[in-house]
Amino acid sequence: MERLTFDPSGYKVKWGAESITLLAKEFALLQFLYRHRDRAFTRDQLLDRVWTMEFPVERTVDDHIYRLRKKLSPWTHIRINTVRGYGYSLTVGEPKSVMNPSVGDCEVNSSVRDIFKKYHLFGQGKSMLALATQQDILGFELDPFYVVYLKFIQGDIAWFLEADGLPLQTRLYWLLILYRGTNPEPEQILRYCEQAISRHVLSPEEHREMRILNILEVYADAGLEVEAMKRFAETRKTVEEDGLSGFVMPVAIMEIYVYVLAGELEEADKVAERLARLLKDMPYLREIGRFRIVQGLLDLARGRGKEAEQKFDEGLDVLEMSLNVPLRIISLCQILRYIDRKHPGLDMQHKYALLYDSSDEELGLSKYKKEMEAVIGRALSLL
């Protein structure tokens, strides 16, 4: 399903190729209801959340709901419902449309799939999402993998928890990555990852990626940097033997991260120099963003706080531009954890904590954490 996108600069709301311009409070009210769709709120609750530090009357909510309904009327699949005797809720359904004949054309779908693969390689998440939202207009069928992947890069935790039509095995890998963004105890996520590997519950490709890449950062987070470094040789061998060219830069970023946490700064420098050369020829957004983050950690390890903060900001901005919400959240967790362990009390710590809290509120990281643990635990015990 497509998503509403919100542009606060012009108070515009977009669905696919269509957009609607709202007034400031209409925009804020719709954004709040959309973030908490399928949940009912009283008028007082809406006043507290949307009209903070103001003193309007209950009628204000009713007036804004009335105007929103009129402006949203072309989008019949978006409904603001009156909950009798209580308040309002927002629900989103699938828009009705006539299927284009090209949807069933193999050549069209193959060409679009190739475009998605290129965008994926380049780390252009926003480009992928923009193309996906034009699915009905352009007339193609979205590859099942990218249906899931687009939900992942948007950090749509609720979707992964509630997608009962999707097998647990298909959801597990993505939930493990999303769970890292809830800033759990490193030992907890390490147990999950080790169980997923030892029980062979992931697909072959996911199993390999978890084993040679993802779990190594988790080892380092848990204070087991030496264990992670012992596995570098196996990772490099697998990348070379399996022809995993797309893993070369992510593996280098992982190695820099582990080396920094281990205090092996000269080794981190060597990998960073090699990665910088690769990025000149392959300037992929996802890798550029993550490289800036680990470069910032390397600067901070050497006491260069100003340079570190600049690189952190650049990295987070690029990850936001590329639309990779999980990597951005994980990066914030890594920054905060490193500062807390090595340089507690730095001024920048408060800034990044606020950024994390904002993401927490928007994505429901704390809200869904226990439910994620329950689903992951069930998946690991059943599969």
C-alpha positions, 0 to 999 in steps of 0.5 A: 500500500502507498503511504501519505507523505508530508511536506512541512515546508509547504504544508502539502500532503501527497499520495502518489502523484496527487497532492493537497495543500493544507493550513498549518493546524490542518496539516499537524492534525492530519499528520498526528492522526495518520501516525496513529491511524486506526486509533481513536482520540478524544477531542481533549487528547487531540487538543493536547497533542496538536494545540500544545501550549494553546487554549482553544475550545473543543469546537476547534477540533470539530472545525478542523476535522470538517475542513480536513474531510472536505479537502481529503474527499478526493481520496476516498480511501482515507477516512476520518471517522467519528467515534460516537461519544468519544472522538475521531480516528483515521483509517486508510484503505486501498484506493480503487483503480482500473488495472493497466494492461501493462501490469501483466506484461513480463517485459515491463515488469522486468524493466522496472525490476532492473530500475529498482535494483539500480536504485537499491544499489545506489542507496536511493530509497526515496527514488524507489519509494517514488517509483513504487507510488506510481505503480498504478499510473505506470502500470507495473507489478511491484516485485514481492521483495521490494514490497517488503524492502520498502516497508523496511527502509521506511522503518514501518515496524507495525507492518512487520509485526502485523503482516500475518500474510507474510511468513515469520521466516520472511519477517524475522531477518528484517525484524532483527535489524529493526530491533537493533534500532530500539537500542536494546542491550547488546547481549540481547540482540546478540543472542537473537542473532546467534540463535538465528544463525545456529538454528538456520531459520533465515533464507540462505542469503539472509543467513550469509549476510547475518553471519558475515556482516551484521552480527560482527557489529553486534559482537563489537557492541557487546564488547566482543571486538576480538571475536568480531575481528577473528571473523574478518578473514572468513567474511572477506573470503566469502565475499570474494568466493561468492562474488558479492561485489555489493558487500565490499563497501558494507563490509569495509564500513563494518570493519572500521566500526569494529576497529574503532571500538577495539581501539585499533585506530591505525587498522581503521585508517587503512580500511578507511583509505581503501573505502574512500577510493572505492566511493570515488568510483561508486558514490552510493548514498547508503555507503556514503552516509554510513562511512561518514558515521564511522569516520566520525567515530574515528575522529572522536576516538582521537579527541577531535570532537568538532570534526566528529560532530560534523561527520555525524551530521553529514552521515545522518543527513545523507541517510535521511536523504537516501531514505534508510530509516533503520540505518539512520536509527542504528547509526544514532544508537552507535553514536550515543553508545560510543559517547556514553562509553568513551566520552560521557557528558559531551555537548553533542550527546544531548543533541543526538539523544533528542534526534533519537527521541524524535525518531522514537516518537515517530516510529514507535521504537519504545512502543513496539519493543516488547512486541518485537521481542515477543515476535522474534522469540516466537519465530526463533522457537517455532522455525 
